[in-house]
Amino acid sequence: MNRQEIEAKVAELIRTNIDGAESIELTEDTMLITGGYIDSFDIVSLISVFEAEFGITLPFDDLELENFDTVSSIADVIFSRM
């Protein structure tokens, strides 16, 4: 899976797993946390979704909020673990 495919899948997973996210126009640079679209509770649930979907484990060191603020930054973290 290439990085663009990961970005597309991350956006899809956010839309389908976070209440209200289906109406967000997600681009690679949409500010998810700082924009108020998702919160830390959403991140916790998304981490398990990402781990299951991509067959990875996200170590505690990668769990900084800045790594989860955009689709692009999430894709970077996932891509680096694949």
C-alpha distances in whole Angstrom, upper triangle without the diagonal:
4,7,8,6,7,10,11,10,12,15,15,16,18,20,20,21,23,27,28,24,24,26,25,23,20,19,17,20,22,24,23,26,28,28,29,27,26,28,27,28,25,23,24,23,19,19,19,17,14,15,15,12,9,12,13,16,17,21,24,24,20,22,24,24,23,20,20,22,19,16,15,16,15,11,13,14,11,9,12,12,9
4,6,5,6,9,10,11,12,15,16,16,18,20,21,22,24,27,28,24,24,26,24,22,19,17,15,18,20,22,22,25,27,27,28,26,25,27,27,28,25,23,24,24,20,19,21,19,15,17,17,14,12,15,15,18,18,21,24,23,20,22,23,24,22,19,19,20,18,14,13,15,14,10,11,13,11,8,11,12,10
4,5,5,6,9,10,10,12,14,15,16,18,20,21,22,25,26,22,22,24,21,20,16,14,11,14,17,19,19,21,23,23,25,23,22,24,24,26,23,20,22,22,18,18,19,18,14,16,17,15,12,15,15,17,17,20,22,21,18,19,20,20,18,15,16,17,14,11,9,11,11,7,8,10,9,6,10,12,10
4,5,5,6,9,10,11,12,14,15,17,19,20,21,24,24,20,20,21,19,17,14,12,10,13,15,18,18,21,23,23,24,22,22,24,25,26,23,21,23,23,19,19,21,18,15,18,19,16,14,17,17,20,19,23,25,24,20,21,22,22,20,17,17,17,14,11,9,12,12,8,10,13,12,10,13,15,14
4,5,5,6,9,10,11,12,14,15,16,18,20,23,23,19,19,21,19,17,15,13,12,16,17,20,19,22,24,24,25,22,22,24,25,25,22,20,22,21,17,18,19,16,13,16,16,13,11,15,16,19,19,22,24,24,21,22,23,22,21,18,17,18,15,12,11,14,12,9,12,14,11,10,14,15,13
4,5,5,6,9,10,10,12,14,15,16,18,21,22,18,18,20,18,17,14,13,11,14,16,18,17,19,22,22,23,20,19,21,22,22,19,17,19,18,14,14,16,13,10,12,13,10,9,12,13,15,15,18,21,21,17,18,19,19,18,15,14,16,13,9,9,11,9,6,9,10,8,7,11,12,10
4,5,5,6,9,10,11,12,14,15,16,19,19,16,16,18,15,14,10,9,7,11,12,14,14,17,19,18,20,17,17,19,20,21,18,16,19,18,14,15,17,14,12,14,16,13,12,15,15,17,16,20,21,21,17,18,18,17,16,13,12,13,10,6,6,9,8,5,9,11,9,9,13,14,13
4,6,5,6,9,10,11,12,14,16,18,18,14,14,16,14,13,10,9,9,12,13,16,15,18,21,20,21,18,18,21,22,22,18,18,20,18,15,16,18,15,13,16,16,13,13,16,17,20,19,22,24,24,20,21,22,20,19,17,15,15,12,9,10,13,11,9,12,14,12,12,16,17,16
4,5,5,6,9,10,10,12,14,17,18,14,14,16,15,14,12,12,11,15,15,17,16,18,21,20,21,18,17,20,20,20,17,16,18,16,12,14,14,11,9,12,13,9,9,13,14,17,17,20,22,23,19,19,21,20,19,16,14,16,13,10,11,13,11,9,13,14,11,12,15,15,14
4,5,5,6,9,10,10,12,15,16,12,13,15,13,13,10,11,10,12,12,14,12,15,18,17,18,15,14,16,17,17,13,12,14,13,9,11,12,10,8,11,12,9,10,13,14,15,14,18,19,20,16,16,17,16,16,13,11,12,10,6,9,10,7,7,11,11,9,11,14,14,14
4,5,5,6,9,10,11,13,13,9,10,12,10,10,7,8,8,11,10,12,11,14,17,15,16,13,13,16,17,17,14,13,16,15,11,13,15,12,11,15,15,13,13,17,17,19,18,21,22,23,19,18,19,17,17,15,12,12,10,6,9,12,10,9,13,14,13,14,17,18,18
4,5,5,6,9,10,13,13,10,9,12,11,11,9,11,12,15,14,16,14,17,20,18,18,15,14,17,19,18,15,15,17,15,11,14,15,11,11,15,14,11,13,17,18,20,19,23,24,25,21,20,22,20,20,18,15,15,13,10,13,15,13,12,16,17,15,16,19,19,19
4,5,5,6,8,11,13,10,10,13,13,14,11,13,14,16,15,16,13,16,19,18,18,14,13,15,16,15,12,12,13,11,8,11,11,8,8,12,11,9,11,14,15,17,16,20,21,22,19,18,19,18,19,16,13,15,13,10,13,15,11,12,15,15,13,15,18,18,17
4,6,5,6,9,10,7,8,11,10,11,9,12,12,14,12,13,10,12,16,14,14,10,9,12,13,13,9,10,12,10,7,11,12,9,10,13,14,12,14,17,17,18,17,20,20,22,18,17,18,15,16,15,11,12,11,9,13,13,11,12,15,15,14,17,19,19,19
4,6,6,8,8,5,4,8,8,9,9,12,13,15,13,14,12,14,17,15,15,11,11,14,16,15,12,13,15,13,11,14,15,12,13,16,16,14,16,20,20,21,20,24,24,25,22,20,21,19,19,18,15,15,13,11,15,16,14,15,19,19,17,20,23,22,22
4,6,8,9,7,7,10,11,13,12,15,17,19,16,18,15,17,20,19,17,14,13,16,17,15,12,14,15,12,10,14,14,11,12,16,15,13,16,18,20,21,20,24,25,26,23,21,23,21,22,20,17,17,16,14,18,19,16,17,20,20,18,21,23,23,22
4,7,9,8,9,12,13,15,14,17,17,19,17,17,14,15,19,18,16,13,11,13,14,12,9,11,11,8,7,11,11,8,11,14,13,12,15,17,18,19,18,21,22,24,21,19,20,18,20,18,15,16,16,14,18,18,15,16,20,19,17,20,23,21,22
4,6,5,8,10,10,13,13,16,17,18,15,15,11,12,16,15,13,9,8,10,12,10,7,9,11,9,8,12,13,11,13,16,16,15,18,20,20,20,19,22,22,24,21,18,19,17,18,18,14,14,14,14,17,18,15,17,20,19,19,22,24,23,24
4,6,7,9,10,14,14,18,19,20,17,17,13,14,17,15,13,10,9,11,14,12,9,12,14,12,12,16,16,14,17,20,19,19,21,24,24,24,23,26,25,27,24,21,22,19,21,21,17,17,17,17,20,21,19,21,24,23,22,25,28,27,28
4,6,6,8,11,12,16,18,18,15,15,12,14,16,14,12,8,9,12,15,14,11,14,17,15,14,18,19,17,19,22,22,21,23,26,26,27,25,28,27,29,26,23,23,20,21,21,18,17,17,16,20,21,19,21,24,24,24,26,29,28,29
4,5,5,8,9,12,14,15,12,13,10,12,15,12,11,7,8,12,15,14,11,13,16,14,12,16,17,15,16,20,20,18,20,23,24,24,23,26,25,26,23,21,21,18,19,19,15,14,13,13,16,18,16,17,21,21,20,23,25,25,26
4,6,8,9,13,15,17,14,15,13,16,18,15,15,11,12,16,18,17,14,16,18,16,15,18,19,16,17,21,21,19,21,24,25,26,25,28,28,29,26,24,24,21,22,21,18,17,16,14,18,20,18,19,22,23,22,24,27,27,27
4,6,9,12,16,16,13,15,13,16,17,14,14,10,13,16,20,19,16,18,21,19,17,21,22,20,20,24,24,22,24,27,28,29,27,30,30,31,28,26,26,22,23,23,19,18,16,15,19,21,19,21,24,25,24,26,29,29,29
4,6,9,12,12,9,11,10,13,14,11,11,8,11,14,18,18,15,16,19,18,16,19,21,19,19,23,23,21,23,26,26,27,25,28,28,28,25,23,23,19,19,19,16,14,13,12,15,17,17,18,21,22,22,23,26,27,27
4,6,10,11,8,11,11,14,15,12,13,11,13,17,20,21,17,18,22,20,18,21,23,20,20,24,24,22,23,27,27,28,26,29,29,29,26,24,24,21,20,20,17,15,12,11,14,17,16,17,20,22,21,23,25,27,27
4,7,8,6,9,9,13,14,11,13,10,12,16,18,19,16,16,19,18,15,18,20,18,17,21,22,19,20,23,23,24,23,25,26,26,22,21,20,18,17,16,13,12,9,8,10,13,13,13,16,18,18,19,22,23,23
4,5,5,9,10,14,15,13,15,13,15,18,20,21,18,18,21,21,17,19,22,20,18,21,23,20,20,24,23,25,23,26,26,25,22,21,20,18,16,16,14,12,8,7,8,12,12,12,14,17,17,18,20,22,22
4,6,9,10,13,14,13,16,14,15,18,19,21,18,17,20,20,17,18,21,19,16,20,21,19,18,22,21,22,20,23,23,23,19,19,18,16,14,13,12,10,6,5,5,8,9,9,11,14,14,14,17,19,19
4,6,9,11,11,11,14,13,14,17,18,21,18,17,20,21,18,19,22,21,18,22,24,22,21,24,23,24,21,23,23,22,19,18,17,15,12,12,11,8,5,6,6,8,10,11,12,15,16,17,18,21,22
4,6,9,9,8,10,9,11,14,16,18,16,15,19,19,16,18,21,20,18,22,24,22,22,25,24,24,22,24,24,23,20,19,17,14,13,13,11,8,6,7,9,10,11,13,15,16,17,19,21,22,23
4,6,6,5,8,8,9,11,14,16,14,13,17,18,16,17,21,20,18,21,24,22,22,25,24,24,21,22,22,21,18,16,15,11,10,11,9,5,5,8,10,10,11,14,15,16,18,19,21,22,24
4,6,5,6,5,6,8,11,13,10,10,14,14,12,14,17,17,16,19,21,20,20,23,22,22,19,21,20,20,17,15,14,10,10,11,8,5,6,8,11,10,10,13,15,15,17,19,20,21,23
4,5,5,6,5,6,8,11,10,9,13,14,13,14,17,17,17,20,22,21,22,24,22,22,18,20,18,18,16,13,12,8,9,10,7,5,8,11,13,12,12,15,16,16,18,20,21,22,24
4,5,8,8,9,11,14,13,13,16,18,16,18,21,21,20,23,25,25,25,27,26,25,21,22,21,20,18,16,13,9,9,12,10,7,9,13,14,13,14,17,18,18,20,23,23,24,27
4,6,8,10,13,15,14,14,17,18,17,19,22,21,21,24,26,25,26,28,27,26,23,25,24,23,21,18,16,13,12,14,12,9,10,13,15,14,15,18,19,20,21,24,25,26,28
4,6,7,11,12,11,12,16,16,16,18,21,20,20,23,25,25,26,28,27,26,23,25,23,23,21,18,16,13,13,15,12,10,12,14,17,16,16,19,21,21,22,25,26,27,29
4,7,11,12,9,11,14,14,13,16,19,17,18,21,23,22,23,26,25,24,22,24,23,23,21,18,17,13,14,15,12,10,11,12,15,15,15,17,20,20,20,23,25,25,27
4,7,8,6,7,11,11,10,13,15,15,15,18,20,19,21,23,22,21,19,21,19,20,18,15,14,11,13,13,10,9,10,12,15,14,13,16,18,18,18,21,23,23,25
4,5,5,6,9,10,11,12,15,15,16,18,20,21,22,24,22,21,18,19,18,19,17,13,13,10,12,13,10,10,12,14,17,16,14,18,20,18,19,22,23,23,25
4,5,5,6,9,10,11,13,14,15,17,19,20,21,22,20,18,15,16,14,16,14,11,10,8,11,12,10,11,14,15,18,16,14,18,19,17,18,22,22,21,24
4,5,5,7,9,10,12,13,14,16,18,19,20,21,20,18,16,17,16,18,16,13,13,12,15,15,12,13,16,17,20,18,16,19,21,19,19,23,23,22,24
4,5,5,6,9,10,11,12,14,16,16,18,19,18,17,15,17,16,18,16,13,14,11,14,14,10,12,13,14,17,16,13,16,19,17,17,20,22,21,22
4,5,5,6,9,10,10,12,14,15,16,17,16,14,12,14,13,15,12,9,10,8,11,10,7,10,12,12,15,13,11,14,16,13,14,17,18,17,19
4,5,5,7,9,10,11,13,15,16,16,15,13,11,13,12,14,13,9,11,11,14,13,10,13,15,15,18,16,13,16,18,15,15,19,19,18,20
4,5,6,7,9,10,11,13,15,15,15,14,13,15,15,17,15,12,15,14,17,15,12,15,16,15,18,17,14,16,18,16,15,19,20,18,20
4,5,5,6,8,10,10,12,13,13,12,11,14,14,16,14,11,14,12,15,13,10,12,13,12,15,14,10,13,15,13,12,16,17,16,17
4,5,5,6,9,10,11,11,10,9,7,10,11,13,11,9,12,12,14,11,9,13,14,13,15,13,10,12,14,11,10,14,15,13,15
4,5,5,6,8,10,10,10,9,9,12,13,15,14,12,15,15,18,15,13,17,17,16,18,17,13,15,17,14,12,16,17,14,15
4,6,5,6,8,10,10,11,11,14,16,18,15,14,17,17,18,16,13,16,16,14,17,16,12,13,16,14,12,15,17,15,15
4,5,5,6,8,8,9,9,12,14,16,13,12,15,15,16,13,11,15,14,12,14,13,9,10,12,10,8,11,13,11,12
4,6,6,5,5,6,7,10,13,15,13,12,16,17,18,15,14,17,17,15,17,15,12,12,14,11,9,12,13,10,10
4,6,5,7,9,11,14,16,19,16,16,19,20,21,18,17,20,20,17,19,18,15,15,17,15,12,14,16,13,12
4,6,8,11,12,16,18,20,17,17,20,20,21,18,16,19,18,15,17,17,13,13,15,14,10,13,15,13,12
4,6,9,10,14,17,18,15,16,19,20,20,17,16,19,18,15,15,15,12,11,13,11,8,9,12,9,8
4,7,10,13,16,18,16,17,20,21,22,18,18,21,21,18,19,18,15,14,15,13,10,11,12,9,8
4,6,9,13,14,12,14,17,18,19,16,16,19,19,17,17,16,13,12,13,10,8,10,10,6,7
4,6,9,11,10,11,15,17,18,15,15,19,19,18,18,16,13,14,14,11,9,12,11,7,9
4,7,8,6,7,11,13,14,11,12,16,16,16,16,13,11,12,12,8,8,11,10,7,10
4,5,6,7,10,13,15,12,13,17,19,18,18,15,13,15,14,10,11,14,12,9,13
4,5,5,8,11,13,12,13,16,18,19,19,16,14,17,16,12,13,16,14,13,16
4,6,7,11,12,10,13,16,18,19,18,14,14,16,14,11,13,15,13,12,16
4,6,9,9,7,9,13,14,15,14,11,10,12,11,7,10,12,10,10,14
4,6,8,7,8,11,13,14,15,11,10,13,13,9,11,15,13,13,16
4,5,6,7,9,12,14,14,11,11,14,13,11,13,16,15,15,19
4,5,5,6,10,12,13,10,10,14,13,12,14,17,17,17,20
4,5,5,8,11,11,8,9,12,11,11,14,16,15,17,20
4,6,8,9,9,5,6,9,8,7,10,12,12,13,16
4,6,7,9,6,5,9,10,9,10,13,14,14,17
4,7,8,7,7,11,11,11,13,16,16,18,20
4,5,5,6,9,10,11,12,14,16,17,19
4,6,5,6,9,10,11,12,14,16,16
4,5,5,6,9,10,10,12,14,15
4,5,5,6,9,10,11,13,15
4,5,5,6,9,10,11,13
4,5,5,6,8,10,11
4,6,5,6,9,10
4,6,5,7,9
4,5,5,6
4,5,5
4,6
4
